[in-house]
């Protein structure tokens, strides 16, 4: 018994010694890592001491066994500020801006709205003028887009189709050199006596002018633009698209139509499609918010074309040709 007791005591103290040694090692490592931890950044402009001594580069930091899981991700306990992982805010902003959302398919080269917007935009490339060939190409795509939307659009597009065809005959006819743009066309037709100006009879009364045909298309474009814009921006609980487009018709086209045509148009507006159906036809396979944005963008292009044409016709006193 005198020999066994000292052996048990010595083994117990040996275990305690090992544990104390491990604890001391961990404590030393933790103390060393805390000395190497970078101090918090000084406020903007630095303290008086930092301005006098100059800034020093931060010490390298390596994770140690005493760090908490939050410290491994850049956060420290004790109320210190936490810098989350990831790029700095400026870098994050630049990266988010570079990752642009893909263009909706309906605005692409094969989408119906895209095929309409592109030629209309191209018609504005001439500074202070309107190029007629892409303008008419845009009108053809607009007719294709509007025709499936309802009977009122069929009524309007059938009238527009005949005018587009008549003006295309001039753009591609023997006098094509004078029909490249709106400015060239109006100047040439004025010289040739083709314009039916107030108080002045045209020298060639049997020939209708391209300027008059353009004016009629111009009014129809305004109605189309207003209607599409109101479909895109209408608020829930507000007026229905049929009412909005009927109001646009009454403002833009009705004053130039006979009574019978106006009555037929108002009857057609009664069967006008709902907003959801119109948005689905305009941009298939997209959410309503995205379809609204795309349709508003297309209506904006039509408005740009209308404003350019309106200004050119007004400058030449041609808004009362028909």
C-alpha positions in Angstrom: 0.0 0.0 0.0 2.9 2.3 0.7 4.1 1.9 -2.8 0.8 2.1 -4.7 -0.4 5.4 -3.2 2.6 7.5 -4.5 2.0 6.0 -8.0 -1.7 7.1 -8.1 -0.8 10.6 -6.8 1.9 11.0 -9.3 -0.4 10.0 -12.2 -3.1 12.4 -11.0 -0.6 15.2 -10.8 0.7 14.3 -14.2 -2.7 14.6 -15.8 -3.2 18.0 -14.1 0.2 19.1 -15.3 -0.7 18.2 -18.9 -4.0 20.0 -18.7 -2.4 23.1 -17.2 0.2 23.1 -19.9 -2.4 22.9 -22.7 -4.4 25.7 -21.0 -1.3 27.9 -20.7 -0.4 27.3 -24.4 -3.9 28.3 -25.5 -3.8 31.4 -23.2 -0.4 32.4 -24.7 -1.7 32.0 -28.3 -4.8 34.0 -27.5 -2.8 36.8 -25.9 -0.4 36.9 -28.9 -3.3 37.1 -31.4 -4.9 39.9 -29.4 -1.7 41.9 -29.6 -1.6 41.3 -33.4 -5.3 42.3 -33.9 -5.5 45.6 -36.0 -6.8 48.6 -34.1 -10.1 50.2 -35.2 -9.6 52.7 -38.0 -9.4 56.3 -36.8 -12.1 58.8 -37.8 -11.9 60.6 -41.1 -8.9 62.9 -41.1 -7.2 60.8 -38.3 -6.5 61.7 -34.7 -3.9 64.4 -33.7 -1.4 61.6 -32.9 -1.9 59.8 -36.2 -1.6 63.0 -38.2 1.7 63.8 -36.5 3.2 60.4 -36.6 1.7 59.3 -39.9 -0.3 56.2 -40.6 1.1 52.7 -40.2 0.1 49.7 -42.3 -2.1 47.2 -40.4 -0.5 44.1 -39.1 -1.2 40.8 -40.8 -3.9 38.8 -39.0 -4.2 35.1 -38.9 -7.0 33.2 -37.2 -6.1 31.7 -33.9 -7.8 28.9 -31.8 -9.3 31.5 -29.4 -11.4 33.3 -32.0 -15.1 32.9 -32.0 -17.0 31.9 -35.2 -18.0 35.6 -35.6 -14.4 36.6 -35.5 -13.5 34.2 -38.3 -15.9 36.0 -40.6 -14.6 39.5 -39.8 -16.7 40.2 -36.7 -15.5 40.7 -33.1 -17.3 40.5 -29.8 -17.4 43.2 -27.2 -19.4 45.7 -29.2 -16.8 46.2 -31.9 -17.9 47.0 -35.5 -18.4 44.1 -37.8 -17.2 44.1 -41.4 -19.1 41.4 -43.3 -17.4 39.4 -45.9 -17.7 40.5 -49.5 -16.5 43.3 -51.7 -16.5 46.9 -50.5 -19.7 48.9 -51.2 -18.3 50.7 -54.2 -17.1 47.4 -55.8 -20.5 45.8 -55.0 -22.3 48.7 -56.7 -20.1 48.5 -59.8 -20.6 44.7 -60.0 -24.4 45.1 -59.7 -24.4 47.8 -62.4 -22.4 45.6 -64.7 -24.8 42.7 -64.4 -27.6 44.2 -66.4 -30.9 42.4 -66.7 -31.4 40.7 -70.1 -33.6 42.6 -72.5 -37.2 41.2 -72.7 -37.7 39.0 -75.7 -40.6 41.1 -76.9 -38.2 44.0 -77.3 -35.6 41.9 -79.1 -35.1 41.6 -82.8 -37.7 38.8 -83.1 -40.2 40.4 -80.7 -43.2 42.3 -82.1 -42.5 45.4 -80.1 -38.9 45.2 -80.9 -39.6 45.0 -84.6 -41.8 48.1 -84.3 -39.5 50.2 -82.1 -36.4 49.8 -84.1 -37.5 51.3 -87.4 -39.4 54.1 -85.7 -36.2 55.0 -83.8 -34.2 54.8 -87.0 -36.5 57.4 -88.6 -35.2 60.0 -86.1 -31.5 59.6 -87.0 -31.6 62.6 -89.4 -31.1 65.7 -87.2 -34.2 67.9 -87.4 -35.9 65.7 -89.9 -37.9 62.4 -90.3 -36.7 59.7 -92.6 -39.7 58.3 -94.4 -38.6 54.7 -95.3 -38.0 53.5 -91.7 -41.0 55.5 -90.6 -43.2 53.5 -92.9 -41.5 50.3 -91.9 -42.3 51.1 -88.3 -45.9 51.8 -89.2 -46.2 48.3 -90.9 -45.0 46.7 -87.7 -47.3 48.9 -85.6 -50.3 47.7 -87.8 -49.2 44.0 -87.2 -49.0 44.7 -83.5 -52.4 46.5 -83.2 -54.5 44.2 -85.4 -54.9 41.3 -82.9 -55.8 43.6 -80.1 -59.4 44.0 -81.0 -62.0 45.3 -83.5 -61.3 48.9 -82.8 -57.6 48.4 -83.7 -58.6 46.5 -86.8 -60.8 49.5 -87.9 -57.9 51.9 -87.3 -55.2 49.8 -88.8 -57.2 49.1 -92.0 -57.4 52.8 -92.7 -53.7 53.2 -91.8 -52.6 50.4 -94.0 -54.0 52.1 -97.2 -52.2 55.3 -96.3 -48.9 53.5 -95.6 -49.2 51.7 -99.0 -49.9 55.0 -100.8 -46.9 56.8 -99.2 -44.6 53.8 -99.9 -45.5 54.1 -103.6 -44.0 57.6 -103.5 -41.0 56.6 -101.4 -40.1 53.9 -103.9 -41.6 55.5 -107.0 -40.1 57.5 -109.9 -39.8 60.6 -107.6 -38.2 58.7 -104.8 -35.3 61.2 -104.5 -37.8 63.8 -103.2 -39.4 61.4 -100.7 -36.4 60.4 -98.6 -37.4 62.6 -95.7 -40.3 64.7 -94.4 -38.4 67.9 -95.0 -37.5 67.0 -98.6 -41.0 65.8 -99.4 -42.8 68.9 -98.1 -40.3 71.3 -99.9 -40.7 69.4 -103.2 -44.5 69.1 -103.0 -44.8 72.8 -102.2 -42.7 73.7 -105.3 -44.7 71.4 -107.5 -48.0 72.8 -106.3 -49.2 69.5 -104.8 -50.2 70.9 -101.3 -53.8 71.8 -100.6 -53.0 74.9 -98.5 -55.8 77.0 -97.0 -56.9 79.5 -99.7 -54.6 78.0 -102.3 -55.9 75.4 -104.7 -53.3 72.7 -105.8 -52.2 72.8 -109.4 -52.6 69.0 -109.6 -56.0 68.4 -107.8 -56.2 64.9 -109.1 -53.1 63.9 -107.2 -53.1 63.7 -103.4 -50.0 64.8 -101.7 -47.6 62.7 -99.6 -47.7 65.4 -97.0 -51.4 65.1 -96.5 -51.1 61.3 -96.2 -48.3 61.7 -93.7 -50.6 64.1 -91.6 -53.3 61.5 -91.5 -50.8 58.8 -90.3 -49.4 61.3 -87.9 -52.8 61.7 -86.2 -53.3 57.9 -86.1 -49.9 57.5 -84.5 -50.8 60.0 -81.8 -53.9 58.0 -80.9 -51.9 54.7 -80.9 -49.3 56.3 -78.7 -51.7 57.7 -76.2 -53.7 54.4 -76.0 -50.6 52.2 -75.5 -49.2 54.6 -72.9 -52.4 54.6 -70.9 -52.7 50.8 -71.0 -49.1 50.7 -69.7 -49.5 53.2 -66.9 -53.1 52.8 -65.8 -53.6 52.2 -62.1 -55.6 49.5 -60.4 -59.1 50.7 -59.7 -58.7 53.5 -62.3 -60.4 53.8 -65.7 -60.4 50.6 -67.9 -58.2 50.6 -71.0 -61.3 50.8 -73.2 -62.4 54.0 -71.6 -58.9 55.4 -71.7 -58.4 54.6 -75.4 -61.9 55.9 -76.2 -61.0 59.2 -74.5 -57.8 59.4 -76.6 -59.8 58.7 -79.8 -62.3 61.5 -78.9 -59.4 63.9 -78.4 -57.2 63.0 -81.4 -59.2 61.4 -84.2 -62.9 62.0 -83.6 -62.8 65.7 -84.6 -61.7 64.6 -88.1 -64.2 61.7 -88.6 -67.8 61.9 -89.8 -70.6 61.1 -87.3 -71.2 57.6 -88.6 -67.5 56.7 -88.1 -67.5 58.1 -84.6 -70.5 56.0 -83.6 -68.9 52.9 -85.0 -65.7 53.6 -83.1 -67.6 54.1 -79.8 -69.4 50.8 -80.2 -66.1 49.0 -81.0 -64.6 50.4 -77.7 -67.3 48.4 -75.8 -65.5 45.2 -76.7 -62.0 46.5 -75.9 -59.8 43.9 -74.2 -58.9 44.2 -70.5 -55.5 45.5 -69.4 -54.1 42.0 -68.5 -55.0 40.7 -71.9 -53.4 43.7 -73.7 -50.2 43.4 -71.7 -50.0 39.6 -72.4 -50.4 40.3 -76.1 -47.8 43.1 -76.0 -45.1 41.1 -74.2 -46.0 37.4 -73.9 -44.5 35.4 -71.1 -43.5 38.3 -68.8 -44.8 39.5 -65.5 -47.3 42.4 -65.5 -44.8 45.0 -64.1 -42.2 44.1 -66.8 -44.8 44.1 -69.6 -46.0 47.6 -68.4 -42.4 48.9 -68.5 -41.8 47.5 -72.0 -45.1 48.9 -73.4 -44.4 52.3 -71.8 -41.0 52.3 -73.4 -42.5 51.5 -76.8 -45.1 54.2 -76.4 -42.3 56.6 -75.5 -40.6 55.9 -78.9 -43.9 56.6 -80.7 -44.2 59.9 -78.8 -40.6 60.9 -79.9 -41.6 60.3 -83.5 -44.9 62.1 -83.0 -43.2 65.2 -81.5 -40.6 65.4 -84.2 -43.3 65.1 -86.9 -45.6 67.6 -85.2 -42.8 70.2 -85.0 -41.9 69.8 -88.7 -45.5 70.0 -89.9 -46.2 73.0 -87.6 -43.2 74.9 -88.8 -44.4 74.6 -92.4 -48.1 75.3 -91.6 -49.2 71.9 -92.7 -51.3 70.8 -89.7 -54.5 71.8 -91.5 -54.0 69.9 -94.8 -56.8 67.5 -93.9 
